[in-house]
Amino acid sequence: MTRRLLPLFALIVLAAFLGILVMKVPRLDLGLVVLATLFLAAWDLWRGPPA
């Protein structure tokens, strides 16, 4: 259970950090890079090594 919970928590912390960044610097190109980053992190979490 911890093998899935800890990476999920890390993804939430990353999303919170990047969300604050986008709120403080509201630029379209930065928002697209943040979305791509979150997508790749979520994909890595989803397709990671089997538990």
Stockholm file with secondary structure:
# STOCKHOLM 1.0

chainA/1-51         MTRRLLPLFALIVLAAFLGILVMKVPRLDLGLVVLATLFLAAWDLWRGPPA
#=GR chainA/1-51 SS CHHHHHHHHHHHHHHHHHHHHHHHSCCHHHHHHHHHHHHHHHHHHHTSCCC
#=GC SS_cons        CHHHHHHHHHHHHHHHHHHHHHHHSCCHHHHHHHHHHHHHHHHHHHTSCCC
//
